Amino acid sequence: MSNNAHPSELGDFLKARRTELSPETVGLPDAGGRRRVKGLRREEVAMLASISTDYYTRLEQGRRRASEPVLDTIARVLRLSDDERAYMFELSGKDAARPRRRVAQKVQPQLRRLLDDLTTTPAVVLGRRTDILAWNPMAAALFTDFSRIPEKKRNFVRLVFTDPALRALYPEWEYMAQAGVAQLRMEAARDPRDPRLMELVGELSVQDEDFRRWWGSHTVAVREMGTKVLRHPVAGDLTLDWSTLTFAPDPDQQLVTLTAEPGSPSHDGLRILASWAATADR
């Protein structure tokens, strides 16, 4: 088995996904009566994937390695999203030919210059594990003064769960927090032995029941754009479109920007925020 495969994690993921599907969802007849297990049974997944129950059971127990065609079939049976399929392949070692290098995270000069040029747009540079590597004054005005946070604690998912002010910023906090956990799950598949990631997950699992529950659900997702709804104490309610620019020479570093539709109340809110940030920076 590949050194980059994680059979126990793969088994946990498969089990979590099959328990979310009902027989009716995948076209199986309702046999009637109460089922002793939640979701699909192992033998039902095996039948739909045209493999033996023993084969699938051993795969779910971490005692068997699956071929790519079998994994593709299981992905279809379990109705996996593209992100979930990629996560499953990561856990199986198929898309991880070599371990990731754990080098110090340093903001690339090109990203730094681009960040400095964005004077009216909130922007941050995120690294591995959603570590906050750099930000502009607009991002500090929108979220929080990141400079007051010790460098080793500057992590976006950590702050979403532990910073009351940042938590209050999100009317849809639960959705935002779950998305952060799902992103960390994908990070864990790519580099499960990352000590900083293990420390972060352990810390949040102890401190927050919601994090512990969502981490155990094995939900995965990688989003590169979307819409955030924020309730800012100075700028008011904001609906902002966010997008992610991945820096090709170092794909671990991403520039995240937040913009508003021109002429919208949120666009006016960002102008108010820019004026407030300029005053506060003096």
N, C-alpha and C positions, 0 to 999 in steps of 0.2 A: 504493500500500500504506500502511496506517495507520502513523503514526510509532511506535505502540506495538506493532507486530508485530515478531517476531524470527524471520525465516524460517530462518536457519541453525540456531538452537536447536530450532525446530520440526522441521526435517529430522533432526537428530540424535536427537531424542526418538522420532520415528516409526520410525527405523531400529532404535533400541534395543528398542522394543516388538515389532516384527515378528520380530526375531531370537530372541525368547523363546517364540514359538509354533511348534508343529510342524504340518504339514499335517493330521495326524490330529485335532489339537485343534480345528480349525475345520471338520472334516467333509470334507476333501479326501482322495481315495484315495492310498494309498502307491504311488508309481510304481516302487518297488524301486530297488536300487542306492544308491550313496553320493551324497549331495547335496553340491554344491560350496560351498554357502552354508549357514550356520546359520540355522535357523528358516524363516520364509516368504520366498519370493522376492517381488520387487516386483510382478511380473506376477500373482502369486497374490492379493496384497492388492488390486490393481486389479480383478481379475476379481470377487472377492467384494464389492467396493464398487461394482461396476457403473460403473466409470470406465475410461478408457483407460490403458494402461501408461505412455504418454508423459506423460499428465496427472499420474499419481501420482509418476513419476520426477522430474518438474520440481518437484513439491511437496516431495519429500524432499530435493532438491538446493537448495531455497530460491529457486527461480526461478518459483514460481507461488503465487498466493493462492487459497485454497479458500473456497467458500461455507459457510455454517453447516450446510445439509443434508448437504453432502459430508463435513464434519468429523464430524457425527453418525454418518454411515454408517461412516466409518473407525473411529470410537470403538467401534462395535459389532463390526466385523470384528476389531479388535485386542484385544477383550475388556478395554477400559480400565475401571478403577474410576471411581467418581464423582470422586475427587480427581485422577486422571490425566486424565479428560475436562476438568475445569475448568482444569487446567494447560495442556492442549493449546489450549484456547480463549484462555487468557491469552497464550500464545506467538503465536497467530494475530492478536492484537489485537482480538478480538471483545468481550472483557469489560473492556477498558481504554480507556474513552472519554477519559481525561485522565491525565497523569502524576501520580504520587503526590507530595505535598508533602514535602520533606525539611526538616522543622522540628525544632528541638531537642526531645528527649524529656524531658518533665517529668511526674512522677507527679501525677495529678489528686488534688485534696484529698479527694474522696469515697473514692477508692481507698485513700488513705493512712489515713483514719480507720477504714475497714473492716479494713485490714491490722493496725492497732494493736489492734483489738478482738479479734482472733483470738489469744488468749493461750495456748491449748492445742493449736492446730492449725498445723502448718508451712504457711507461705504465702509466695509471692513474686509480685512484679509483673514481668512480662516485657514488653518492647517489641519493636520491629522487630529482626529477625535473632536473636531470643531473647536480646537484651540484658537483663541483670538490672538493673532500675531501683530496686527496693526489696524489702525482706524483713523478716520479724519474727524475734525471737530463736529461736523454735522452728525456723525454716528454717535459721538459722545453725548451730544445734546439730545438725540432721539432716545437712546437706550440708557446709558449711564456713563459716568466718568471711569472708563476702564483703567486709567492710570492709578486709581486709588486701590485697585485690586492687586494683590501679589501676583507676580508673573505666572507662577505655577498654578494659580487658581483661575486664570483667565481662560475659561472654557464656556462656550455658549450654552451647551446643554446643562452644565452644572449651574450656571446663573439662572436659567429658566426655572430650575427646581428650587434653588436656595435663596435667590435674591427677591425679597418681597416687592420691591419697587418694580423690578423687571417683570415679575409675575403679574402685578396689577396692570401693567402696560397692555396685556393681551386679554381682551374680552373673551376670546376663544382659546384660553390658555390650554385646556385639555388637548385640543387638536394640535396645537403647536408643540406641546410637550411630547405627545405620542410620536410626532414626526421626528423629533430629536432622538428619541429612544430607537426608533426604526433605523435611523442613520447610523447610530452607534453599533447596532446589530450587524450592519453590513461591514463596518470597520472591523468588528471582531472576527468576521469570517476571513477578511483579508490578512489580518495579523493578530491571531488570538493570543499570542504570547507577548504582546506589547505591554510592558509593565505599567506604563502610565494609564493605558486603557483599563487594565484590570483594577488598578487603584481607583479610577474614576467610577467604574461600575460597582465596585465593592462599597465605596463611600455612599453613593446615591441609593444603593439597595438597602443599606442600613438606615439611612436618614429618611427615606420617602417610600411609603407603602405603594403609591401609584407607580413609581418607577419600578419597584420590585415586581409588581404585577404585570406591567407592560413589557418588561424585559423577559419575563417568563413566557410571554405569548409568542415570542419568536417572529414578530412582525418585522418585515424589512422594507425599506423604501429609500430610493435616492432621487431627490427632486432637484431640478436645476432652475426652476422658475415657478412663480405662483403669486398669490396675493395675500398680503398681511393686513389685518385690521387691528389698528392700535388706538389706544385711548391715552393721549399724552396730556400731562397737566398744564402745559403751556400752549401747545399747538392744537389741542382739541382732538376730536375723532379724525383719524387718518386711515384712508384706504390706499395702500401702497403696493405697487408691483415690484417684486424682487426678481433679480436674475443673477446667475452665477457665471463668471468667466473663469475657466480653468486655464492656468498658465502652463503651456505645453512643455517647456523645459523642466518643470517641477509640478506634475499633476496633483501633488498633495496640497498645493497652495491654490486657493480660490478667492477671487475678488467678488464680493457680494454687494450689489448696489440696490437701492430702493428709490423708486421714482413714482411720481403721481401724474395722472392725466392732465395735460395743460388746460388751464381754465377751470379746473375742478376745485371744490372746497379744500380738498387735500393738498392740491398744488399751492393754494394760498396758505395753508397751514405750514407747508415746508418753508415758504418765504418768511413767515412769522418765526419759525424755528431758526432759520439762518440769521435773522436779525438778533434774536435772543442769544444765539451762540456767539455772534460777533461781540455783543456787549459783555457777555460773561467771560470772554477770553481776554478782555482788556485788563 
